Amino acid sequence: DLFDQPINLADYKGRWLLLSFYRFSACAHCNLRVHQLITQYPEYHQRGLDMLAIFESPKANLLQYVGKQDAPFPIVGDTEARLYDLYGVETSEEKVKATMADASTMDRVKAAAEAGFALTKEEGSNFNRMPADFLIDPEGVIREVFYSEIVGQHLHLETVDQYLKAQ
């Protein structure tokens, strides 16, 4: 992870896990989502949910951008996109363009800016990477998969709540 701690999905067995793939560490939309998850983390963690955030960024960039948020869950840099490939997380120029045409995009950009996350270009980043989320149950079974159609979309937290309530 960001602090050189080893990560193994087997260590999460017995708890729910929200495995989230983000674009790059300077992405305003991504940082806003991490901020929202940090806010929810104490409650979710108490209810049996852990979180793991994957970014297609090098450690130096992670520390400069998303690392400033001091997340209580691990943040992992996957500069070679091996995990992205393993989970089928796509790169799509068409979907990034569709994001720009989506009416809710400016609302998300404004919300990110108000939370302190300005639109920032990250040199060498994969600008066309799309976010994805996987909700994994305590037995290690993927229960929900969410591949975003536009930048800034993620698995709804209401869906996470439904699974946690049902356990």
PyRosetta script that sets phi, psi and omega in degrees:
from pyrosetta import init, pose_from_sequence

init()
pose = pose_from_sequence("DLFDQPINLADYKGRWLLLSFYRFSACAHCNLRVHQLITQYPEYHQRGLDMLAIFESPKANLLQYVGKQDAPFPIVGDTEARLYDLYGVETSEEKVKATMADASTMDRVKAAAEAGFALTKEEGSNFNRMPADFLIDPEGVIREVFYSEIVGQHLHLETVDQYLKAQ")
pose.set_psi(1, -170.7)
pose.set_omega(1, -177.6)
pose.set_phi(2, -55.9)
pose.set_psi(2, -29.6)
pose.set_omega(2, -177.5)
pose.set_phi(3, -109.7)
pose.set_psi(3, 26.1)
pose.set_omega(3, 175.4)
pose.set_phi(4, 64.3)
pose.set_psi(4, 23.2)
pose.set_omega(4, 175.4)
pose.set_phi(5, -88.3)
pose.set_psi(5, 134.8)
pose.set_omega(5, -179.7)
pose.set_phi(6, -67.2)
pose.set_psi(6, 144.0)
pose.set_omega(6, 178.6)
pose.set_phi(7, -120.6)
pose.set_psi(7, 130.9)
pose.set_omega(7, 177.2)
pose.set_phi(8, -139.3)
pose.set_psi(8, 122.3)
pose.set_omega(8, -178.5)
pose.set_phi(9, -58.6)
pose.set_psi(9, -27.8)
pose.set_omega(9, 178.6)
pose.set_phi(10, -61.7)
pose.set_psi(10, -26.0)
pose.set_omega(10, 178.9)
pose.set_phi(11, -69.1)
pose.set_psi(11, -15.1)
pose.set_omega(11, -179.2)
pose.set_phi(12, -93.7)
pose.set_psi(12, -2.9)
pose.set_omega(12, -180.0)
pose.set_phi(13, -56.5)
pose.set_psi(13, 137.5)
pose.set_omega(13, -177.6)
pose.set_phi(14, 96.0)
pose.set_psi(14, -7.3)
pose.set_omega(14, 178.0)
pose.set_phi(15, -134.7)
pose.set_psi(15, 156.8)
pose.set_omega(15, 172.3)
pose.set_phi(16, -72.0)
pose.set_psi(16, 152.5)
pose.set_omega(16, 178.1)
pose.set_phi(17, -138.3)
pose.set_psi(17, 127.9)
pose.set_omega(17, 171.1)
pose.set_phi(18, -100.3)
pose.set_psi(18, 106.1)
pose.set_omega(18, 179.5)
pose.set_phi(19, -97.0)
pose.set_psi(19, 111.6)
pose.set_omega(19, -173.9)
pose.set_phi(20, -116.2)
pose.set_psi(20, 131.4)
pose.set_omega(20, 176.7)
pose.set_phi(21, -105.7)
pose.set_psi(21, 128.1)
pose.set_omega(21, -178.9)
pose.set_phi(22, -114.7)
pose.set_psi(22, 174.3)
pose.set_omega(22, -177.2)
pose.set_phi(23, -77.1)
pose.set_psi(23, -78.6)
pose.set_omega(23, -179.2)
pose.set_phi(24, -148.4)
pose.set_psi(24, 161.0)
pose.set_omega(24, -168.2)
pose.set_phi(25, -64.8)
pose.set_psi(25, -22.4)
pose.set_omega(25, 179.8)
pose.set_phi(26, -93.5)
pose.set_psi(26, -2.1)
pose.set_omega(26, -178.4)
pose.set_phi(27, -62.6)
pose.set_psi(27, 119.8)
pose.set_omega(27, -178.4)
pose.set_phi(28, -61.4)
pose.set_psi(28, -42.6)
pose.set_omega(28, 179.3)
pose.set_phi(29, -61.2)
pose.set_psi(29, -43.0)
pose.set_omega(29, -178.3)
pose.set_phi(30, -66.6)
pose.set_psi(30, -43.1)
pose.set_omega(30, 179.5)
pose.set_phi(31, -65.5)
pose.set_psi(31, -35.1)
pose.set_omega(31, 176.0)
pose.set_phi(32, -63.6)
pose.set_psi(32, -43.7)
pose.set_omega(32, 178.8)
pose.set_phi(33, -63.3)
pose.set_psi(33, -43.7)
pose.set_omega(33, 177.5)
pose.set_phi(34, -60.1)
pose.set_psi(34, -42.5)
pose.set_omega(34, 177.4)
pose.set_phi(35, -58.3)
pose.set_psi(35, -44.5)
pose.set_omega(35, 178.4)
pose.set_phi(36, -62.8)
pose.set_psi(36, -40.9)
pose.set_omega(36, 179.4)
pose.set_phi(37, -68.8)
pose.set_psi(37, -36.2)
pose.set_omega(37, 176.0)
pose.set_phi(38, -60.6)
pose.set_psi(38, -41.8)
pose.set_omega(38, 179.3)
pose.set_phi(39, -63.1)
pose.set_psi(39, -40.3)
pose.set_omega(39, -177.9)
pose.set_phi(40, -82.1)
pose.set_psi(40, -17.4)
pose.set_omega(40, -170.0)
pose.set_phi(41, -53.9)
pose.set_psi(41, -48.5)
pose.set_omega(41, -177.3)
pose.set_phi(42, -55.0)
pose.set_psi(42, -45.2)
pose.set_omega(42, 179.4)
pose.set_phi(43, -66.0)
pose.set_psi(43, -48.5)
pose.set_omega(43, -178.5)
pose.set_phi(44, -62.9)
pose.set_psi(44, -41.7)
pose.set_omega(44, -179.3)
pose.set_phi(45, -62.8)
pose.set_psi(45, -41.2)
pose.set_omega(45, 177.6)
pose.set_phi(46, -62.7)
pose.set_psi(46, -31.6)
pose.set_omega(46, -179.4)
pose.set_phi(47, -86.3)
pose.set_psi(47, 3.2)
pose.set_omega(47, 174.4)
pose.set_phi(48, 100.7)
pose.set_psi(48, 18.0)
pose.set_omega(48, -179.3)
pose.set_phi(49, -112.1)
pose.set_psi(49, 128.1)
pose.set_omega(49, 170.8)
pose.set_phi(50, -105.4)
pose.set_psi(50, 163.7)
pose.set_omega(50, -178.6)
pose.set_phi(51, -132.9)
pose.set_psi(51, 149.6)
pose.set_omega(51, 178.1)
pose.set_phi(52, -143.8)
pose.set_psi(52, 125.1)
pose.set_omega(52, -176.4)
pose.set_phi(53, -111.5)
pose.set_psi(53, 129.3)
pose.set_omega(53, 179.8)
pose.set_phi(54, -113.9)
pose.set_psi(54, 130.8)
pose.set_omega(54, 177.8)
pose.set_phi(55, -126.2)
pose.set_psi(55, 144.1)
pose.set_omega(55, 177.2)
pose.set_phi(56, -89.3)
pose.set_psi(56, 62.4)
pose.set_omega(56, -176.2)
pose.set_phi(57, -143.1)
pose.set_psi(57, 151.7)
pose.set_omega(57, 175.6)
pose.set_phi(58, -75.2)
pose.set_psi(58, 162.2)
pose.set_omega(58, -176.3)
pose.set_phi(59, -54.1)
pose.set_psi(59, -44.4)
pose.set_omega(59, -178.5)
pose.set_phi(60, -58.3)
pose.set_psi(60, -41.6)
pose.set_omega(60, 179.0)
pose.set_phi(61, -70.5)
pose.set_psi(61, -39.2)
pose.set_omega(61, 177.4)
pose.set_phi(62, -58.8)
pose.set_psi(62, -45.2)
pose.set_omega(62, 179.1)
pose.set_phi(63, -64.1)
pose.set_psi(63, -38.3)
pose.set_omega(63, -177.4)
pose.set_phi(64, -70.4)
pose.set_psi(64, -35.1)
pose.set_omega(64, -174.1)
pose.set_phi(65, -110.3)
pose.set_psi(65, -88.2)
pose.set_omega(65, -173.3)
pose.set_phi(66, -63.8)
pose.set_psi(66, -29.6)
pose.set_omega(66, -179.6)
pose.set_phi(67, -63.5)
pose.set_psi(67, -22.9)
pose.set_omega(67, 178.7)
pose.set_phi(68, -65.5)
pose.set_psi(68, -16.9)
pose.set_omega(68, -177.6)
pose.set_phi(69, -80.5)
pose.set_psi(69, -11.4)
pose.set_omega(69, 178.2)
pose.set_phi(70, 54.2)
pose.set_psi(70, 54.7)
pose.set_omega(70, -178.4)
pose.set_phi(71, -62.4)
pose.set_psi(71, 141.6)
pose.set_omega(71, 177.8)
pose.set_phi(72, -82.6)
pose.set_psi(72, 7.6)
pose.set_omega(72, 178.3)
pose.set_phi(73, -127.3)
pose.set_psi(73, 158.2)
pose.set_omega(73, -176.7)
pose.set_phi(74, -66.5)
pose.set_psi(74, 143.5)
pose.set_omega(74, 173.6)
pose.set_phi(75, -119.8)
pose.set_psi(75, 128.4)
pose.set_omega(75, -174.3)
pose.set_phi(76, -119.1)
pose.set_psi(76, 134.9)
pose.set_omega(76, 173.6)
pose.set_phi(77, -95.9)
pose.set_psi(77, 128.8)
pose.set_omega(77, -179.6)
pose.set_phi(78, -125.6)
pose.set_psi(78, 72.5)
pose.set_omega(78, -173.7)
pose.set_phi(79, -64.4)
pose.set_psi(79, -26.3)
pose.set_omega(79, 179.8)
pose.set_phi(80, -93.5)
pose.set_psi(80, 1.3)
pose.set_omega(80, 175.8)
pose.set_phi(81, 60.2)
pose.set_psi(81, 29.3)
pose.set_omega(81, 178.5)
pose.set_phi(82, -65.8)
pose.set_psi(82, -44.4)
pose.set_omega(82, 178.5)
pose.set_phi(83, -68.1)
pose.set_psi(83, -37.8)
pose.set_omega(83, 177.2)
pose.set_phi(84, -58.4)
pose.set_psi(84, -44.4)
pose.set_omega(84, 178.6)
pose.set_phi(85, -66.3)
pose.set_psi(85, -42.2)
pose.set_omega(85, -179.4)
pose.set_phi(86, -59.3)
pose.set_psi(86, -38.0)
pose.set_omega(86, -178.4)
pose.set_phi(87, -96.9)
pose.set_psi(87, 4.7)
pose.set_omega(87, 176.5)
pose.set_phi(88, 68.4)
pose.set_psi(88, 31.4)
pose.set_omega(88, 179.5)
pose.set_phi(89, -80.0)
pose.set_psi(89, 124.2)
pose.set_omega(89, -169.4)
pose.set_phi(90, -90.3)
pose.set_psi(90, 161.6)
pose.set_omega(90, 167.2)
pose.set_phi(91, -112.3)
pose.set_psi(91, 129.3)
pose.set_omega(91, -176.0)
pose.set_phi(92, -148.4)
pose.set_psi(92, 107.4)
pose.set_omega(92, 175.4)
pose.set_phi(93, -64.1)
pose.set_psi(93, -36.7)
pose.set_omega(93, -179.7)
pose.set_phi(94, -63.0)
pose.set_psi(94, -42.2)
pose.set_omega(94, -179.4)
pose.set_phi(95, -71.4)
pose.set_psi(95, -32.9)
pose.set_omega(95, 175.2)
pose.set_phi(96, -65.4)
pose.set_psi(96, -41.8)
pose.set_omega(96, 176.6)
pose.set_phi(97, -63.9)
pose.set_psi(97, -38.7)
pose.set_omega(97, 178.0)
pose.set_phi(98, -63.7)
pose.set_psi(98, -32.8)
pose.set_omega(98, 177.5)
pose.set_phi(99, -59.9)
pose.set_psi(99, -42.5)
pose.set_omega(99, -178.4)
pose.set_phi(100, -65.4)
pose.set_psi(100, -27.4)
pose.set_omega(100, -179.9)
pose.set_phi(101, -89.3)
pose.set_psi(101, -11.4)
pose.set_omega(101, -177.0)
pose.set_phi(102, -75.0)
pose.set_psi(102, 133.9)
pose.set_omega(102, -176.4)
pose.set_phi(103, -63.2)
pose.set_psi(103, -31.0)
pose.set_omega(103, -176.3)
pose.set_phi(104, -82.5)
pose.set_psi(104, -7.6)
pose.set_omega(104, -178.1)
pose.set_phi(105, -60.0)
pose.set_psi(105, -46.6)
pose.set_omega(105, -178.2)
pose.set_phi(106, -65.0)
pose.set_psi(106, -32.8)
pose.set_omega(106, 175.9)
pose.set_phi(107, -63.7)
pose.set_psi(107, -42.2)
pose.set_omega(107, 178.7)
pose.set_phi(108, -68.2)
pose.set_psi(108, -38.4)
pose.set_omega(108, 178.0)
pose.set_phi(109, -63.5)
pose.set_psi(109, -42.8)
pose.set_omega(109, 179.1)
pose.set_phi(110, -65.1)
pose.set_psi(110, -43.8)
pose.set_omega(110, 179.0)
pose.set_phi(111, -62.6)
pose.set_psi(111, -40.1)
pose.set_omega(111, 178.0)
pose.set_phi(112, -64.1)
pose.set_psi(112, -44.6)
pose.set_omega(112, -179.9)
pose.set_phi(113, -62.8)
pose.set_psi(113, -41.1)
pose.set_omega(113, 179.3)
pose.set_phi(114, -64.9)
pose.set_psi(114, -28.5)
pose.set_omega(114, 178.0)
pose.set_phi(115, -86.6)
pose.set_psi(115, 0.3)
pose.set_omega(115, 176.9)
pose.set_phi(116, 96.6)
pose.set_psi(116, 15.8)
pose.set_omega(116, -178.4)
pose.set_phi(117, -115.8)
pose.set_psi(117, 92.4)
pose.set_omega(117, -179.1)
pose.set_phi(118, -77.2)
pose.set_psi(118, 155.7)
pose.set_omega(118, 173.6)
pose.set_phi(119, -65.5)
pose.set_psi(119, 119.0)
pose.set_omega(119, -175.2)
pose.set_phi(120, -133.3)
pose.set_psi(120, 134.3)
pose.set_omega(120, 176.5)
pose.set_phi(121, -83.0)
pose.set_psi(121, 133.6)
pose.set_omega(121, 175.9)
pose.set_phi(122, -108.8)
pose.set_psi(122, 113.8)
pose.set_omega(122, -178.1)
pose.set_phi(123, -54.8)
pose.set_psi(123, 130.0)
pose.set_omega(123, 177.3)
pose.set_phi(124, 79.6)
pose.set_psi(124, 3.6)
pose.set_omega(124, -178.3)
pose.set_phi(125, -77.4)
pose.set_psi(125, 161.4)
pose.set_omega(125, 175.6)
pose.set_phi(126, -89.6)
pose.set_psi(126, 87.6)
pose.set_omega(126, -175.1)
pose.set_phi(127, -60.7)
pose.set_psi(127, -25.4)
pose.set_omega(127, -175.9)
pose.set_phi(128, -95.0)
pose.set_psi(128, 10.5)
pose.set_omega(128, 177.3)
pose.set_phi(129, -70.5)
pose.set_psi(129, 140.9)
pose.set_omega(129, 178.4)
pose.set_phi(130, -108.1)
pose.set_psi(130, 143.1)
pose.set_omega(130, 178.5)
pose.set_phi(131, -71.2)
pose.set_psi(131, 158.6)
pose.set_omega(131, 175.5)
pose.set_phi(132, -154.6)
pose.set_psi(132, 152.4)
pose.set_omega(132, 178.7)
pose.set_phi(133, -134.1)
pose.set_psi(133, 146.1)
pose.set_omega(133, 177.6)
pose.set_phi(134, -132.3)
pose.set_psi(134, 124.1)
pose.set_omega(134, 176.1)
pose.set_phi(135, -101.3)
pose.set_psi(135, 116.1)
pose.set_omega(135, -173.9)
pose.set_phi(136, -110.3)
pose.set_psi(136, 130.8)
pose.set_omega(136, -176.5)
pose.set_phi(137, -80.1)
pose.set_psi(137, 172.9)
pose.set_omega(137, -177.2)
pose.set_phi(138, -61.0)
pose.set_psi(138, -17.9)
pose.set_omega(138, 177.8)
pose.set_phi(139, -90.5)
pose.set_psi(139, -3.4)
pose.set_omega(139, 179.6)
pose.set_phi(140, 92.1)
pose.set_psi(140, 13.3)
pose.set_omega(140, -179.5)
pose.set_phi(141, -93.9)
pose.set_psi(141, 131.2)
pose.set_omega(141, 176.2)
pose.set_phi(142, -73.1)
pose.set_psi(142, 118.4)
pose.set_omega(142, -177.6)
pose.set_phi(143, -98.5)
pose.set_psi(143, -30.6)
pose.set_omega(143, 179.2)
pose.set_phi(144, -138.4)
pose.set_psi(144, 138.6)
pose.set_omega(144, 175.2)
pose.set_phi(145, -126.6)
pose.set_psi(145, 132.1)
pose.set_omega(145, 178.9)
pose.set_phi(146, -132.5)
pose.set_psi(146, 113.7)
pose.set_omega(146, 173.0)
pose.set_phi(147, -105.9)
pose.set_psi(147, 122.1)
pose.set_omega(147, -174.7)
pose.set_phi(148, -73.6)
pose.set_psi(148, 148.6)
pose.set_omega(148, 176.3)
pose.set_phi(149, -95.4)
pose.set_psi(149, -25.0)
pose.set_omega(149, 175.2)
pose.set_phi(150, -136.3)
pose.set_psi(150, 154.6)
pose.set_omega(150, 179.8)
pose.set_phi(151, -62.0)
pose.set_psi(151, 136.1)
pose.set_omega(151, 179.0)
pose.set_phi(152, 101.1)
pose.set_psi(152, -12.7)
pose.set_omega(152, 176.5)
pose.set_phi(153, -83.4)
pose.set_psi(153, 140.4)
pose.set_omega(153, 175.4)
pose.set_phi(154, -144.7)
pose.set_psi(154, 168.9)
pose.set_omega(154, 175.3)
pose.set_phi(155, -54.7)
pose.set_psi(155, 130.4)
pose.set_omega(155, -180.0)
pose.set_phi(156, -65.2)
pose.set_psi(156, 136.4)
pose.set_omega(156, 179.5)
pose.set_phi(157, -66.1)
pose.set_psi(157, -22.1)
pose.set_omega(157, 175.5)
pose.set_phi(158, -63.9)
pose.set_psi(158, -34.8)
pose.set_omega(158, 177.3)
pose.set_phi(159, -65.7)
pose.set_psi(159, -43.3)
pose.set_omega(159, 176.7)
pose.set_phi(160, -59.7)
pose.set_psi(160, -46.0)
pose.set_omega(160, 179.3)
pose.set_phi(161, -57.8)
pose.set_psi(161, -41.7)
pose.set_omega(161, 179.7)
pose.set_phi(162, -59.9)
pose.set_psi(162, -43.8)
pose.set_omega(162, 179.3)
pose.set_phi(163, -66.2)
pose.set_psi(163, -41.4)
pose.set_omega(163, -178.4)
pose.set_phi(164, -68.0)
pose.set_psi(164, -34.3)
pose.set_omega(164, 178.4)
pose.set_phi(165, -69.6)
pose.set_psi(165, -33.9)
pose.set_omega(165, -175.9)
pose.set_phi(166, -76.3)
pose.set_psi(166, -15.3)
pose.set_omega(166, -177.0)
pose.set_phi(167, -74.3)
pose.dump_pdb("model.pdb")
